[in-house]
Amino acid sequence: MDTLLTALRAAGEPTRLRLLALLAGNELTVSELTWILGQSQPRVSRHLKLLSDARLVERIQEGAWAFYRLADRGPATAILAALVSLLPVDNAELERDRQRLETVQRDRSAAASAYFRGIAKSWDRIRGLYVAEAEVEQAMLAAAGDKPIGSLLDLGTGTGRVLQVFADRIERGLGIDASREMLAVARANLTKQNLGHCQVRQGDIYNLAVPSGSMDVVTIHHVLHFLDNPSAAIARAAQALRPRGKLLIVDFAPHSLEILRTEYAHRRLGFEDAEVTAWCRAAGLEDVRVEHLTVTGASDAETLTVSLWSAVQRADAPSHYALEVA
C-alpha cells in the first residue's frame, strides 16, 4: 500500500506525467528534458528527484552526465505500466513534447553518425579481413540456444549491434562500454529501432555494476584483443551469469597482422583455443566449446579466422542476485 501511494503521489502532477511519457522507452538527460518541456533546469531536476525517490525513474550517472529512464524493475514497475498506458494519445501538450523529443533524437543521431563516419573506414578495413559479420551473428544466435533469454549483458557493446541482433530473443538487454562516443552511437541505433527493452551504460569491464548471478547470457564480441587482462574480464563475465547461464566470446584466432596492433590498438594478435578455454574453466565455467569461422577460398595471409567460444555456468554456482536486488 505504501509503495502504491508513494508512486501515485509522485506521478500525480502534470509535469511529472509528461516526464513519464517522455521517458517511456527513452533515456534523456536533464538538459534534453528541460528543452523539451520548456521549463527551468532546477524545476525539472526537482520533479525528477521526486520520481526517482518513488522508484518510478532511474538515474544513470556517466561521468559529468546523467541519463534518466523509467525503472524497469522493482515494486513500482506495474504501476508505471498502468500509468503510461492511460496517458491520452490526443493530448496537445503531450504531442508537442513528442515532436520536440523527435528533434532531440534526430540531433543525437546526426552527432552519432558524424562520429561513426570518422572511424568507419578503419572498421571497414578490418571487417574486410574476415568472414561477414552476418555469419558471425548467426553463429552467436545458434550458440545461445533456442530457449528464451531473460537478461543479456553485452560487454564492450560499441554500437550496440549485439543487442540489436538478440533483441527479438531477449526480455531485457544491457550493453556496457567505456566510450561515451560509442554509447551515443548505440543509443541512437537502439532508438531508431525502437528497442526500449535494451539499454546501454558507461562502465568498466573489470568492475561491472551488475549483480552477480543476474544474467542468462553474457557476450564479449571482438573486445578481448583490446584488453590488458582478458582473463579477468572473462572471470567477471562469469560472475554475472546465473546458474546454467551462457557466456559467448567472439575474437580472432592467432594471426600475424602487426598493423592491427600498431594502427588499431589491438593488444593481442588473436587467441589460442586452449588459452581462452583455460580462462573459462578457471572462472568456474564448464562445457567450453569453440567454433572457427573462415572466409572460404581466400589466402591465409589475407584473412583472419574468427573464433566463437561458448561456455556454461555450473548449475551449482552460487547466485547472489536475489539478495543483491532485495
Residue frames as qw, qx, qy, qz and C-alpha x, y, z in Angstrom:
[[0.000, 0.885, 0.466, 0.000, 0.00, 0.00, 0.00],
 [0.304, -0.791, 0.096, 0.522, 2.79, 2.43, 0.87],
 [0.406, -0.130, 0.600, 0.677, 4.52, 1.75, -2.44],
 [0.201, 0.604, 0.680, 0.362, 1.32, 2.35, -4.36],
 [0.121, -0.930, -0.308, 0.160, 0.51, 5.60, -2.54],
 [0.391, -0.623, 0.272, 0.621, 4.06, 6.94, -2.89],
 [0.368, 0.089, 0.664, 0.646, 4.08, 6.21, -6.63],
 [0.107, 0.741, 0.614, 0.251, 0.68, 7.79, -7.20],
 [0.225, -0.897, -0.135, 0.356, 1.61, 10.91, -5.24],
 [0.403, -0.436, 0.428, 0.682, 4.82, 11.26, -7.21],
 [0.273, 0.229, 0.714, 0.602, 3.11, 10.79, -10.58],
 [0.043, 0.757, 0.651, -0.025, 0.04, 12.88, -9.77],
 [0.089, -0.762, 0.018, 0.642, 1.25, 16.19, -11.24],
 [0.667, 0.719, 0.095, -0.170, 1.11, 17.41, -14.88],
 [0.229, 0.802, -0.547, -0.073, 4.83, 17.94, -15.45],
 [0.380, -0.382, 0.839, -0.073, 5.74, 14.62, -13.85],
 [0.765, 0.345, 0.520, -0.158, 3.21, 12.80, -16.03],
 [0.544, 0.810, -0.180, -0.124, 4.80, 14.48, -19.06],
 [0.081, -0.679, 0.730, -0.003, 8.19, 13.26, -17.85],
 [0.634, -0.062, 0.762, -0.118, 6.92, 9.69, -17.53],
 [0.739, 0.607, 0.241, -0.164, 5.53, 9.88, -21.07],
 [0.349, 0.842, -0.406, -0.067, 8.88, 11.13, -22.42],
 [0.187, -0.568, 0.796, -0.095, 10.93, 8.54, -20.55],
 [0.852, 0.118, 0.453, -0.234, 8.81, 5.60, -21.71],
 [0.869, 0.353, 0.254, 0.235, 11.30, 3.79, -23.93],
 [0.428, 0.780, -0.122, 0.440, 13.82, 6.66, -23.92],
 [0.659, -0.429, -0.204, 0.583, 16.91, 7.74, -21.96],
 [0.209, 0.836, 0.147, 0.486, 17.20, 11.51, -21.68],
 [0.455, -0.002, -0.381, 0.805, 19.41, 14.00, -19.86],
 [0.094, -0.682, -0.470, 0.552, 18.17, 16.86, -17.69],
 [0.013, -0.432, 0.245, 0.868, 19.20, 19.39, -20.34],
 [0.104, -0.129, -0.794, -0.585, 17.25, 17.50, -23.03],
 [0.168, -0.587, -0.787, 0.091, 14.17, 17.24, -20.79],
 [0.115, -0.591, -0.226, 0.766, 14.48, 20.92, -19.88],
 [0.064, 0.229, -0.459, -0.856, 14.43, 21.91, -23.55],
 [0.161, -0.295, -0.866, -0.371, 11.55, 19.60, -24.42],
 [0.220, -0.643, -0.695, 0.236, 9.37, 20.75, -21.50],
 [0.125, 0.687, 0.134, 0.703, 10.30, 24.42, -21.79],
 [0.592, -0.789, -0.135, -0.089, 10.94, 24.66, -18.05],
 [0.041, -0.843, 0.500, -0.195, 13.92, 25.64, -15.92],
 [0.584, 0.283, -0.745, 0.154, 16.60, 23.11, -15.08],
 [0.086, -0.198, 0.737, -0.640, 16.11, 23.36, -11.29],
 [0.684, 0.038, 0.216, -0.695, 12.38, 22.74, -11.65],
 [0.829, 0.248, -0.434, -0.252, 12.84, 19.72, -13.93],
 [0.369, 0.326, -0.792, 0.362, 15.51, 18.35, -11.58],
 [0.364, -0.154, 0.587, -0.707, 13.14, 18.62, -8.61],
 [0.832, 0.136, -0.019, -0.538, 10.44, 16.71, -10.48],
 [0.719, 0.339, -0.607, -0.008, 12.95, 14.02, -11.48],
 [0.069, 0.321, -0.782, 0.530, 14.12, 13.65, -7.90],
 [0.620, -0.049, 0.401, -0.672, 10.57, 13.05, -6.70],
 [0.879, 0.260, -0.220, -0.334, 10.07, 10.43, -9.39],
 [0.514, 0.412, -0.717, 0.227, 13.41, 8.82, -8.54],
 [0.212, -0.280, 0.696, -0.626, 12.62, 8.74, -4.82],
 [0.772, 0.081, 0.278, -0.566, 9.36, 6.96, -5.66],
 [0.449, -0.208, 0.835, 0.240, 11.40, 4.43, -7.74],
 [0.652, 0.637, 0.353, -0.213, 9.46, 5.32, -10.86],
 [0.518, 0.826, -0.205, 0.078, 12.56, 6.67, -12.62],
 [0.863, -0.241, 0.063, 0.440, 16.18, 5.54, -12.67],
 [0.091, 0.959, -0.246, -0.102, 19.14, 7.92, -12.76],
 [0.925, 0.075, 0.107, 0.358, 22.23, 6.62, -14.56],
 [0.176, -0.907, 0.236, 0.302, 25.42, 8.62, -14.00],
 [0.842, 0.318, 0.153, 0.409, 28.01, 8.70, -16.79],
 [0.475, 0.149, -0.070, 0.864, 30.86, 10.99, -15.79],
 [0.034, 0.155, 0.217, -0.963, 29.51, 14.52, -15.65],
 [0.470, -0.078, -0.435, -0.764, 26.33, 13.46, -17.46],
 [0.329, 0.080, 0.842, -0.419, 23.25, 11.74, -16.05],
 [0.353, -0.089, -0.669, -0.648, 20.58, 9.92, -18.02],
 [0.475, 0.035, 0.586, -0.655, 17.06, 9.21, -16.81],
 [0.427, -0.023, -0.751, -0.503, 14.68, 6.43, -17.85],
 [0.771, -0.348, -0.037, -0.533, 11.67, 4.61, -16.44],
 [0.387, -0.409, 0.799, -0.211, 12.50, 1.99, -13.83],
 [0.676, 0.193, -0.576, -0.416, 12.35, -1.47, -15.40],
 [0.621, -0.164, -0.750, 0.155, 12.43, -3.48, -12.17],
 [0.035, 0.054, -0.541, 0.838, 11.24, -3.01, -8.63],
 [0.118, 0.430, 0.820, -0.359, 7.87, -2.73, -6.91],
 [0.256, 0.611, 0.178, -0.727, 6.64, 0.27, -8.93],
 [0.060, -0.181, 0.723, 0.664, 7.01, -1.19, -12.44],
 [0.075, 0.474, 0.867, 0.139, 3.44, -2.48, -12.60],
 [0.020, 0.793, 0.366, -0.487, 2.16, 0.95, -11.56],
 [0.082, -0.520, 0.394, 0.754, 4.33, 2.57, -14.22],
 [0.110, 0.111, 0.857, 0.491, 2.98, 0.30, -16.95],
 [0.049, 0.678, 0.729, -0.087, -0.58, 1.17, -15.98],
 [0.055, -0.772, -0.116, 0.622, 0.09, 4.92, -15.83],
 [0.094, -0.366, 0.563, 0.735, 1.84, 5.03, -19.20],
 [0.104, 0.294, 0.884, 0.350, -0.93, 3.01, -20.85],
 [0.009, 0.757, 0.617, -0.217, -3.52, 5.50, -19.56],
 [0.148, -0.482, 0.116, 0.856, -1.80, 8.61, -20.96],
 [0.566, 0.684, 0.348, -0.302, -4.05, 10.18, -23.64],
 [0.623, 0.094, 0.488, 0.604, -2.78, 9.93, -27.22],
 [0.235, 0.712, 0.424, 0.507, -4.62, 13.07, -28.36],
 [0.367, -0.830, -0.196, 0.372, -3.36, 15.49, -25.72],
 [0.428, 0.876, -0.029, 0.221, -1.91, 18.62, -27.35],
 [0.275, -0.854, 0.435, -0.078, 0.78, 19.14, -24.71],
 [0.771, -0.246, 0.573, 0.127, 1.99, 15.54, -24.92],
 [0.750, 0.558, 0.284, 0.215, 2.03, 15.78, -28.71],
 [0.179, 0.942, -0.235, 0.162, 4.24, 18.90, -28.56],
 [0.539, -0.631, 0.557, 0.004, 6.56, 17.01, -26.22],
 [0.854, 0.119, 0.482, 0.156, 6.73, 14.11, -28.66],
 [0.574, 0.790, 0.066, 0.205, 7.62, 16.43, -31.53],
 [0.077, -0.896, 0.413, -0.143, 10.42, 18.03, -29.52],
 [0.752, -0.353, 0.555, 0.039, 11.62, 14.58, -28.47],
 [0.830, 0.435, 0.289, 0.197, 11.92, 13.65, -32.14],
 [0.290, 0.911, -0.205, 0.209, 14.12, 16.73, -32.67],
 [0.451, -0.701, 0.546, -0.086, 16.38, 15.64, -29.81],
 [0.854, -0.025, 0.512, 0.083, 16.60, 12.14, -31.26],
 [0.687, 0.692, 0.096, 0.199, 17.45, 13.49, -34.74],
 [0.028, 0.909, -0.376, 0.177, 20.21, 15.68, -33.28],
 [0.662, -0.473, 0.580, -0.032, 21.61, 12.72, -31.34],
 [0.871, 0.270, 0.392, 0.118, 21.52, 10.52, -34.42],
 [0.496, 0.843, -0.085, 0.190, 23.29, 13.15, -36.52],
 [0.209, -0.823, 0.509, -0.143, 26.05, 13.58, -33.92],
 [0.777, -0.242, 0.581, 0.000, 26.48, 9.82, -33.58],
 [0.816, 0.507, 0.243, 0.133, 26.62, 9.37, -37.34],
 [0.262, 0.911, -0.277, 0.156, 29.27, 12.09, -37.65],
 [0.450, -0.641, 0.616, -0.080, 31.42, 10.36, -35.04],
 [0.837, 0.016, 0.547, 0.027, 30.99, 6.95, -36.61],
 [0.675, 0.734, 0.015, 0.065, 31.82, 8.25, -40.10],
 [0.002, 0.874, -0.478, 0.086, 35.20, 9.28, -38.70],
 [0.406, -0.435, 0.802, -0.058, 36.06, 5.72, -37.69],
 [0.866, 0.295, 0.250, -0.318, 34.07, 3.79, -40.28],
 [0.601, 0.656, -0.449, -0.085, 36.96, 3.45, -42.74],
 [0.009, -0.492, 0.837, -0.239, 39.15, 1.70, -40.18],
 [0.662, 0.003, 0.622, -0.418, 36.28, -0.57, -39.15],
 [0.819, 0.491, 0.004, -0.295, 35.56, -1.45, -42.78],
 [0.375, 0.657, -0.654, 0.005, 39.23, -2.20, -43.42],
 [0.240, -0.307, 0.871, -0.299, 39.36, -4.70, -40.56],
 [0.733, 0.208, 0.467, -0.450, 35.97, -6.23, -41.39],
 [0.690, 0.587, -0.298, -0.301, 37.20, -6.90, -44.90],
 [0.141, 0.530, -0.831, 0.086, 39.76, -9.31, -43.47],
 [0.178, -0.027, 0.944, -0.278, 37.34, -11.84, -42.00],
 [0.010, -0.395, -0.889, -0.233, 34.06, -13.64, -42.57],
 [0.200, -0.515, -0.284, -0.784, 30.92, -11.49, -42.92],
 [0.178, -0.180, 0.579, -0.775, 29.51, -10.21, -39.63],
 [0.748, -0.055, -0.098, -0.654, 26.10, -11.65, -40.53],
 [0.793, 0.089, -0.602, -0.006, 27.64, -15.14, -40.43],
 [0.256, 0.183, -0.684, 0.658, 29.25, -14.42, -37.06],
 [0.423, -0.145, 0.275, -0.851, 25.95, -13.12, -35.69],
 [0.837, -0.024, -0.321, -0.443, 24.05, -16.21, -36.85],
 [0.644, 0.120, -0.700, 0.284, 26.65, -18.40, -35.19],
 [0.019, -0.184, 0.564, -0.805, 26.21, -16.46, -31.93],
 [0.658, -0.105, 0.030, -0.745, 22.43, -16.86, -32.06],
 [0.846, 0.044, -0.504, -0.169, 22.80, -20.58, -32.65],
 [0.466, 0.182, -0.701, 0.509, 25.33, -20.95, -29.82],
 [0.277, -0.241, 0.387, -0.846, 22.97, -19.19, -27.41],
 [0.099, 0.213, 0.960, -0.149, 20.44, -21.99, -27.91],
 [0.178, -0.393, -0.600, -0.673, 16.77, -21.85, -28.74],
 [0.321, -0.594, -0.673, 0.302, 15.42, -21.15, -25.26],
 [0.024, -0.923, -0.190, -0.335, 14.01, -17.69, -24.44],
 [0.537, 0.106, -0.343, 0.763, 16.60, -15.35, -22.91],
 [0.290, -0.836, -0.428, 0.182, 15.58, -13.24, -19.95],
 [0.143, -0.951, 0.145, 0.232, 18.57, -10.91, -19.48],
 [0.826, 0.331, 0.060, 0.452, 21.54, -10.42, -21.79],
 [0.311, -0.865, 0.150, 0.364, 24.69, -8.44, -20.98],
 [0.752, 0.555, 0.055, 0.351, 26.96, -7.28, -23.83],
 [0.545, -0.681, 0.091, 0.480, 30.43, -6.22, -22.67],
 [0.251, -0.348, 0.440, 0.789, 32.17, -3.61, -24.80],
 [0.499, 0.567, 0.631, -0.180, 28.91, -3.04, -26.65],
 [0.292, -0.055, 0.466, 0.834, 30.27, -0.43, -29.08],
 [0.261, -0.061, -0.353, -0.896, 27.47, 0.47, -31.49],
 [0.583, 0.027, 0.512, -0.631, 25.03, -1.82, -29.68],
 [0.525, 0.273, -0.625, -0.509, 24.99, -4.26, -32.57],
 [0.215, -0.001, -0.967, 0.134, 24.86, -7.42, -30.43],
 [0.260, 0.289, 0.600, -0.699, 21.84, -6.03, -28.56],
 [0.537, 0.382, -0.183, -0.729, 20.13, -5.43, -31.91],
 [0.407, 0.220, -0.848, -0.258, 20.93, -8.96, -33.11],
 [0.199, -0.152, -0.928, 0.276, 19.46, -10.56, -29.97],
 [0.274, -0.057, 0.190, -0.941, 16.61, -8.05, -29.49],
 [0.704, -0.083, -0.355, -0.609, 13.87, -10.44, -30.61],
 [0.712, -0.037, -0.695, 0.095, 15.15, -13.19, -28.33],
 [0.362, -0.035, -0.600, 0.712, 15.54, -11.32, -25.05],
 [0.251, -0.806, -0.535, 0.026, 13.33, -9.71, -22.44],
 [0.215, -0.966, 0.066, 0.127, 15.99, -7.23, -21.38],
 [0.803, 0.311, -0.045, 0.506, 19.38, -6.25, -22.80],
 [0.317, -0.922, 0.087, 0.202, 22.18, -4.22, -21.25],
 [0.751, 0.479, -0.084, 0.447, 25.31, -3.03, -23.06],
 [0.515, -0.785, 0.059, 0.340, 28.40, -1.78, -21.22],
 [0.681, 0.500, 0.035, 0.535, 31.13, 0.33, -22.82],
 [0.500, -0.476, -0.159, 0.706, 33.82, 2.73, -21.60],
 [0.224, 0.053, 0.326, 0.917, 33.44, 5.14, -24.53],
 [0.255, 0.555, 0.439, -0.659, 30.76, 7.82, -24.29],
 [0.291, 0.443, -0.424, -0.734, 31.09, 8.43, -28.03],
 [0.215, 0.014, -0.933, -0.287, 30.31, 4.81, -28.83],
 [0.065, 0.404, 0.811, -0.417, 27.44, 4.83, -26.36],
 [0.302, 0.506, 0.058, -0.806, 25.97, 7.80, -28.21],
 [0.342, 0.241, -0.720, -0.554, 26.06, 5.73, -31.41],
 [0.132, -0.157, -0.975, 0.080, 24.48, 2.76, -29.60],
 [0.183, 0.456, 0.572, -0.657, 21.68, 4.88, -28.10],
 [0.376, 0.438, -0.239, -0.781, 20.88, 6.36, -31.49],
 [0.309, 0.129, -0.871, -0.359, 20.76, 2.88, -33.05],
 [0.049, -0.271, -0.916, 0.291, 18.52, 1.45, -30.32],
 [0.263, 0.485, 0.322, -0.769, 16.16, 4.43, -30.50],
 [0.343, 0.346, -0.507, -0.711, 15.97, 4.17, -34.30],
 [0.389, -0.019, -0.889, -0.242, 14.86, 0.54, -34.00],
 [0.608, -0.444, -0.027, -0.658, 12.51, 1.24, -31.08],
 [0.722, -0.043, -0.662, 0.196, 14.29, -1.23, -28.80],
 [0.345, -0.713, 0.167, -0.587, 13.14, 0.19, -25.48],
 [0.914, -0.400, 0.013, -0.069, 13.92, -3.08, -23.68],
 [0.820, 0.126, -0.098, 0.550, 17.63, -2.60, -24.42],
 [0.228, -0.972, 0.046, 0.045, 19.84, -0.13, -22.55],
 [0.726, 0.353, -0.263, 0.528, 23.47, 0.92, -22.64],
 [0.507, -0.859, -0.013, 0.072, 25.65, 2.18, -19.79],
 [0.340, 0.738, -0.499, 0.302, 29.13, 3.55, -19.36],
 [0.830, -0.510, 0.186, -0.131, 31.14, 1.14, -17.26],
 [0.033, -0.661, 0.750, 0.020, 34.33, -0.74, -16.53],
 [0.818, 0.135, -0.496, -0.259, 34.51, -4.28, -17.89],
 [0.474, 0.166, -0.759, 0.414, 36.64, -5.31, -14.89],
 [0.008, -0.152, -0.641, 0.752, 34.31, -3.78, -12.32],
 [0.215, -0.371, -0.655, -0.622, 30.76, -4.28, -13.54],
 [0.306, -0.035, 0.441, -0.843, 27.92, -2.62, -11.69],
 [0.694, -0.027, -0.502, -0.515, 25.82, -5.72, -12.36],
 [0.712, -0.405, 0.425, -0.384, 24.52, -8.06, -9.67],
 [0.052, -0.327, 0.938, 0.098, 26.19, -11.45, -9.51],
 [0.187, 0.205, 0.960, -0.020, 24.12, -14.26, -10.99],
 [0.341, 0.549, 0.334, -0.686, 21.71, -11.90, -12.77],
 [0.394, 0.549, -0.405, -0.616, 22.30, -12.66, -16.47],
 [0.907, 0.179, 0.354, -0.141, 21.18, -15.52, -18.68],
 [0.793, 0.402, 0.156, 0.429, 23.68, -14.70, -21.43],
 [0.233, -0.841, 0.186, 0.451, 26.84, -12.58, -21.46],
 [0.775, 0.541, 0.164, 0.281, 28.55, -11.69, -24.75],
 [0.341, -0.724, 0.293, 0.523, 32.08, -10.38, -25.40],
 [0.727, 0.589, 0.324, 0.139, 32.23, -9.58, -29.12],
 [0.611, 0.530, -0.017, 0.588, 35.64, -8.57, -30.54],
 [0.309, -0.910, 0.079, -0.265, 36.68, -6.98, -27.25],
 [0.870, -0.425, 0.088, 0.236, 39.29, -9.29, -25.68],
 [0.742, 0.280, 0.076, 0.604, 42.04, -8.24, -28.11],
 [0.062, 0.801, -0.031, 0.595, 41.84, -4.66, -26.77],
 [0.661, -0.723, 0.000, -0.203, 42.22, -5.68, -23.11],
 [0.163, 0.658, -0.677, 0.288, 45.35, -5.86, -20.99],
 [0.223, -0.179, 0.884, -0.369, 43.80, -8.57, -18.78],
 [0.572, -0.025, -0.511, -0.641, 41.31, -10.65, -20.80],
 [0.448, -0.147, -0.870, 0.145, 41.21, -13.47, -18.24],
 [0.010, -0.220, -0.559, 0.800, 39.94, -11.03, -15.58],
 [0.436, 0.123, -0.170, -0.875, 37.20, -9.84, -17.95],
 [0.582, -0.058, -0.748, -0.314, 36.08, -13.43, -18.50],
 [0.296, -0.174, -0.807, 0.480, 36.06, -14.06, -14.75],
 [0.187, 0.213, 0.322, -0.903, 33.85, -11.02, -14.16],
 [0.530, 0.072, -0.450, -0.715, 31.54, -12.04, -17.01],
 [0.493, -0.107, -0.863, -0.011, 31.19, -15.50, -15.48],
 [0.092, -0.182, -0.665, 0.719, 30.32, -13.96, -12.12],
 [0.366, 0.155, 0.016, -0.918, 27.41, -12.12, -13.73],
 [0.487, 0.004, -0.731, -0.478, 25.89, -15.35, -15.09],
 [0.774, -0.249, 0.239, -0.530, 23.01, -17.22, -13.49],
 [0.519, -0.196, 0.831, 0.020, 23.44, -20.97, -12.92],
 [0.595, 0.343, 0.690, 0.226, 23.36, -22.61, -16.40],
 [0.270, 0.901, 0.014, -0.339, 23.76, -19.16, -17.98],
 [0.833, 0.282, 0.262, 0.397, 25.92, -18.97, -21.09],
 [0.190, -0.765, 0.250, 0.562, 29.00, -16.93, -21.99],
 [0.749, 0.556, 0.276, 0.230, 29.68, -16.22, -25.69],
 [0.316, -0.713, 0.295, 0.552, 33.10, -14.88, -26.74],
 [0.730, 0.628, 0.198, 0.184, 33.95, -13.81, -30.28],
 [0.192, -0.852, 0.354, 0.333, 37.53, -12.92, -31.19],
 [0.607, 0.644, -0.439, -0.158, 40.31, -13.68, -33.63],
 [0.966, -0.119, 0.037, 0.224, 42.40, -16.83, -33.75],
 [0.503, -0.596, 0.275, 0.562, 46.17, -16.20, -33.60],
 [0.623, 0.724, 0.194, 0.223, 47.47, -14.19, -36.58],
 [0.638, -0.220, 0.069, 0.735, 50.49, -12.10, -37.57],
 [0.220, 0.752, 0.315, 0.535, 48.93, -8.85, -38.81],
 [0.457, -0.266, -0.331, 0.781, 51.03, -6.40, -36.79],
 [0.014, -0.334, -0.236, -0.913, 49.17, -3.50, -38.38],
 [0.515, -0.624, -0.498, -0.310, 46.24, -4.27, -36.09],
 [0.636, -0.507, -0.329, 0.481, 48.49, -3.66, -33.11],
 [0.406, -0.118, 0.044, 0.905, 50.29, -0.58, -34.43],
 [0.086, -0.184, -0.311, -0.929, 47.37, 1.22, -36.08],
 [0.550, -0.415, -0.449, -0.569, 44.22, -0.15, -34.40],
 [0.325, -0.531, 0.493, -0.608, 45.30, -0.56, -30.77],
 [0.932, -0.133, -0.290, -0.172, 44.94, -4.35, -30.65],
 [0.382, -0.704, 0.574, -0.171, 46.92, -5.54, -27.62],
 [0.609, -0.156, 0.777, 0.036, 46.70, -9.19, -28.63],
 [0.385, 0.370, -0.594, -0.602, 47.01, -10.68, -32.11],
 [0.771, -0.049, -0.494, -0.400, 44.37, -13.33, -31.54],
 [0.537, -0.437, 0.590, -0.415, 43.95, -16.13, -29.02],
 [0.238, 0.166, -0.951, -0.112, 44.64, -19.83, -28.96],
 [0.674, -0.344, -0.483, -0.439, 41.65, -22.11, -28.38],
 [0.695, -0.240, -0.594, 0.325, 43.29, -23.65, -25.32],
 [0.221, 0.112, -0.323, 0.913, 44.11, -20.26, -23.82],
 [0.429, -0.257, -0.057, -0.864, 40.52, -18.98, -23.77],
 [0.772, -0.247, -0.547, -0.210, 39.22, -22.41, -22.75],
 [0.564, -0.089, -0.588, 0.573, 41.56, -22.38, -19.76],
 [0.053, -0.149, 0.226, -0.961, 40.38, -18.91, -18.73],
 [0.625, -0.276, -0.303, -0.665, 36.74, -20.03, -18.92],
 [0.783, -0.225, -0.577, 0.063, 37.41, -23.10, -16.79],
 [0.388, 0.023, -0.486, 0.782, 39.41, -21.07, -14.28],
 [0.275, -0.199, 0.064, -0.939, 36.35, -18.81, -13.98],
 [0.405, 0.061, 0.772, -0.486, 34.27, -21.84, -12.99],
 [0.675, 0.383, -0.109, -0.622, 32.58, -22.38, -16.36],
 [0.544, -0.098, 0.829, 0.090, 32.07, -25.76, -18.00],
 [0.629, 0.518, 0.574, 0.077, 31.09, -27.30, -21.34],
 [0.006, -0.742, 0.263, 0.617, 33.50, -24.97, -23.17],
 [0.717, 0.391, 0.523, 0.243, 33.22, -25.26, -26.96],
 [0.075, -0.612, 0.281, 0.735, 34.84, -23.40, -29.86],
 [0.662, 0.578, 0.466, 0.099, 33.82, -22.88, -33.47],
 [0.329, -0.387, 0.337, 0.793, 36.01, -21.36, -36.20],
 [0.495, 0.774, 0.366, -0.150, 34.62, -19.15, -38.95],
 [0.412, -0.353, 0.450, 0.709, 36.78, -18.51, -42.00],
 [0.481, 0.644, -0.135, -0.580, 36.50, -16.91, -45.42],
 [0.842, 0.120, 0.512, 0.121, 36.34, -19.76, -47.91],
 [0.711, 0.557, 0.253, 0.346, 38.71, -19.71, -50.88],
 [0.061, 0.969, -0.165, 0.176, 40.91, -16.90, -49.54],
 [0.616, 0.385, -0.511, 0.458, 44.63, -16.86, -48.78],
 [0.654, -0.548, -0.423, 0.304, 45.56, -17.31, -45.12],
 [0.450, -0.067, -0.084, 0.886, 47.89, -14.30, -45.42],
 [0.077, -0.306, -0.252, -0.915, 44.98, -12.03, -46.30],
 [0.587, -0.496, -0.366, -0.525, 42.26, -13.14, -43.90],
 [0.175, -0.353, 0.692, -0.605, 41.57, -13.65, -40.23],
 [0.453, -0.268, -0.843, -0.111, 39.87, -16.62, -38.60],
 [0.423, -0.457, 0.177, -0.762, 37.10, -15.73, -36.16],
 [0.329, -0.058, -0.914, 0.229, 36.71, -17.98, -33.14],
 [0.555, -0.458, -0.084, -0.690, 33.46, -18.33, -31.19],
 [0.239, 0.063, -0.882, 0.401, 33.77, -19.80, -27.71],
 [0.610, -0.483, -0.197, -0.597, 30.71, -20.77, -25.67],
 [0.300, 0.094, -0.827, 0.466, 30.76, -21.83, -22.03],
 [0.552, -0.561, -0.464, -0.405, 28.12, -22.59, -19.41],
 [0.225, -0.526, 0.513, -0.641, 27.90, -21.56, -15.77],
 [0.217, -0.010, -0.960, 0.177, 27.68, -24.53, -13.39],
 [0.480, -0.541, -0.551, -0.416, 24.23, -25.47, -12.08],
 [0.648, -0.573, -0.415, 0.281, 25.54, -25.31, -8.51],
 [0.368, 0.303, -0.110, 0.872, 27.22, -21.90, -8.93],
 [0.155, -0.534, -0.559, 0.616, 26.27, -19.51, -6.12],
 [0.093, 0.585, 0.419, 0.688, 23.80, -16.82, -7.19],
 [0.225, -0.356, -0.473, 0.774, 23.57, -13.70, -5.06],
 [0.010, -0.328, -0.427, -0.843, 21.19, -11.91, -7.42],
 [0.414, -0.664, -0.567, -0.258, 18.06, -12.19, -5.28],
 [0.556, -0.562, -0.329, 0.516, 19.92, -10.98, -2.24],
 [0.364, -0.101, 0.117, 0.918, 21.54, -8.04, -4.05],
 [0.113, -0.348, -0.417, -0.832, 18.31, -6.64, -5.53],
 [0.382, -0.597, -0.701, 0.076, 16.18, -7.16, -2.41]]
